Amino acid sequence: MNKRAILLCTTLGLPLLSAAGAPWQKPADPPADAKAAPAIAATASAKETTPTKAAPAPQATGFPNTGESLNYSLSWPGGASLGEAHLSAGKTSHGWDFDFSMNASVPGFTVSDHYHSRAKADFCSLELEKDTTHGARHTHEKTVFDYHEGSATRTTLVEGGGHTDIDINNCGRDGLDYVFYARRELGAGHGVPQEEDVLFGATYSARMEFAGVQEVTVGGKRRQADHINLYLRGPASDYKLEIFFDRDPARTPLIVKVPLPVGTLSMELVR
């Protein structure tokens, strides 16, 4: 960067009755048991008719009901293309798998990031793996969450790397899992999550602030979006990101803006 989603019709059958004799002749009264026969037949017919079952409601798709795969373009102000990014979610036997990858470049500097998060069904993290290249700097590490021990262990997966243990509560979240958790909360009408610590290599204090409903243009179309400011405070840095979530049930991220010293990086949904 800077070098940093019948009328159901029932047909009623009408019995056809045949009159016996000539038109001038009054029909003889039928026997009592014959009078009752049509009524009995109608009752039997009604009992034998199987009511039509209503068609099942279509199953909801997309996050948080099923998986999703989203594609984004990366650009500087004015529209200069920098690259692309991909965000995906998939349901698994343990809960969720989340992935985010980004490839961007400016003259003399390349960024290639890949993050993979595993989380339980309640969005409590199980594991985060980061593999990033920023220019000449390469980082590869994995954080495993152990709720029995009450700690998360971050291990550097390069030669000479070590590990660090970090205290966690009964439901820790990594940075990628936290975004999906926030989307679930917004879509359920719970509002933005309370401030909490998230792990993304280092420990960051994450706080979301609702900044109102705003119209944005994505792919040439106007969309209503929840404007959210995300504040991240770490050991040696503070960041403010703007995220515009679609007002669909999944609260799909439409635009993400990241202020940098050399300009604001925009990530826009292209699906």
N, C-alpha and C positions, 0 to 999 in steps of 0.2 A: 504494500500500500504506500504509505510513506515509509521510507525504509523501516516500519513497524506495521381440490363436493352433488244404474241400470236401474239404471232402473232395472230391477229384476222384475220381469213380467211373469205373472202366473195366469194361465188360461183356465177359465172356469168352464166346464162342460155342461151344457144345458140338455136335459133329457128330452127326446122327441117322443111325443105321445101320439098314437094312432087312434082315430075315432072309428068305431065300428058302426055299420048300418048306413042308410041313405041320409042325405043332408036334412030332410024334413023330419027324420025320426029322432026322438029324444033318446040318447044312449041310456041303457039300463044302468042302474047304480051297481058298481062292482062290489063283490063281497068285502066284508070288513078286513079280512086278511089280505085281500088284494090292494085295498087302500093303503095299508101300512107298508106294502112292499117297496114303493119308491123311496120312502123315507129311510127304510132300513138299508136299502142299497146305497143311498147317498151317504149315510153314516159310515157304512163299511168302506165306501170309496175314500172318504175323508181320512179314515184311520190308516188306509193302505198307502196314502200319498206321502212320500218322503219330502220334507221341506228342503228347499235349496239352501246350501251352505254359502254364507258370504265369503267372498274371496279374501284371503289373508292380506293384511297390510304389508306393503313392500318394506323390506328390511333396510334400515338406515345404513348408509355407507359413508366412508371417510372417517377421519379422526373425529371424535374418540370412539367410534363404533367399530371401525376396521382400520386397515392401514391406509397410507397415502404416499404419494411421491410428487414433490413440487420442484419446479425449476425456476431459477432466478438469473437475471442479468445484473452485472456489476458495472457501475459507471460513476464518473466524476460529474460535478456540476457542468451543465452544458451538453451532457449526453455522451461524452467520450467514453467508449467501451473499455472496460478493464479486464473482463473475463466473465465467468459464470459460477453459480453456486447451486447446490442440490440439497434438499431437505426431505427426509423420509421417515415414516413410522410404520412399524409392523407389529401385530399382536403375536405373541408366542405363548408357549406353555408356562413360562415364568412370569409373563406380564407384557412387557414392551421392549422392542428394540428401536432405538433412534439413531439416525445417521445425519451428519452434516459434512459436506465437502465444499471446498472453495478453491478455485484456481484463478489467480489474478497476476497481472504483471504491469510494471511501468519500466521505462528504459533503465536497464542496469539492475533491476530488482524484481525478483519473482517470489510470489506467495503461493504455497500449496498446503492447505490445511485439511485434515480429515479427523473427525471426532465420531466415536461410536459409544453409545450409552445403552446399558441394560438396566431396566427398572422393573420393580414389582407392579402389580395391577393398580396399586394405590399411589404410583409414581414415587415411591421411595427407591432411591438408586441402589443398584447392585454393583455396577462397574462402569468405569469411564476409561476409554483409551484415546489418547491424543497422539497424532503423528503429524508434525508440522515442519515446514521448511520456509524460512523467511530469509531470503538472500542466501548467504553462506551458512546460516545457523539452522541446524536440524535438531528437533526435539521429539523424542518418542518415550511416552510414559503411560503407565496404567495405574488407576486407583481402584482398589477393591474395598467394598463396604462390608464390614463384619459387625452385624447388630448384636450378636452374642457377646462379642468383646467390647462393643461400644466404641469402635475406632475404625478409621479408614486408612488403609496403607497405600501410599503412593510410591511406586517403584519406577525408577528410570531405566528404560530398556535399551540403553546404549552402553558401550564398553566403559567400564569404570563407574557406572551408575550405582546409586545407593537407593535407600528407601526411607520414607518418613511416615510416622504414625500420627494421625490427626484424630482428636476426640470428636465423636458425633453423638447425636441424640438417637431416639428410636426411629427416626425417619429422616435420613440425610438426603440431600439432592445435589447432583452435579449441575453445571451450568446449562447443558443441553436439555436434560430432563426437566429442569426448572421452567424452561420456556413452554414445554408441552403441558406441564402442570398448570401454569398460568392460563393457557388457552382453555383447558378443561374447566377451570374455575370461572372464567369469564363467560363461557358458553352456557354454564349451568346457572348463571345469574348471581353468582356469589361475589362478584366484583374482583378487584385485583388482590393477589395474595398479600398477606402481612409480610413485613420485612423479615428476612431470614438469611442465614449464612449459606452460601453455596460453594461447592468445591469445583475448581476449574484449573487444576494445577495448584495454585495457592487458594487460600480461603478468601472469599469476597462477601461483603455484606450487600445483599440485593434488595432493592426497594423499588416497587412500581407505583406510579402515580397516574391516575386517570385524568387526561387533559381534555376530555369532551369528545363528542361525535363530530367527525369532519369528513367532507367529501374529498376523495382523491381520484386521480385519473390513473388507471392501470390498463395497459393494452388498448388505449384509446377510448376506454369506457369509464364513466363516472361511477364511483362506488361509495357507499356509506361505510365509514370505518371508525372503530374505537381507537382514538389517539392515546397511546400510552408512552410515558417517559420512564425509562429504566435507568436507575442509578446504581452503579457498581463501585464499591469502595474496597480497595485491596491494600496490602501491606505498603505498597509504594506508588499507588496510582488511584485515580478517580476517573470514572467514565460516565457519560450520559448518552444513552441511545434513545432514538425515537422509533417506536414500532407502531405501524398502522394495521390493526387486525380487522379483517372483513367481519361484518355483523351476521355471518352465517353461523349455523350451529357449531362448526368446528373452529370458529374464530381464526380463519386462515390468515397467516401473515402476508400482507400485500406489499408493504414497503418497510424496509429497515434503513435508518439513516445513522451513520457513525461519523461524528465529527473528528477530524484529524488535523494536525497542524498545517498540512498542505491543502486542506479542503475537506468537504463532506462526502464520504463514500456512500452511495445509495445502492441498495439491493432491492430489485423490483421483480415481482412475480410475472413470469411468462408462461407458466405451467408447461 
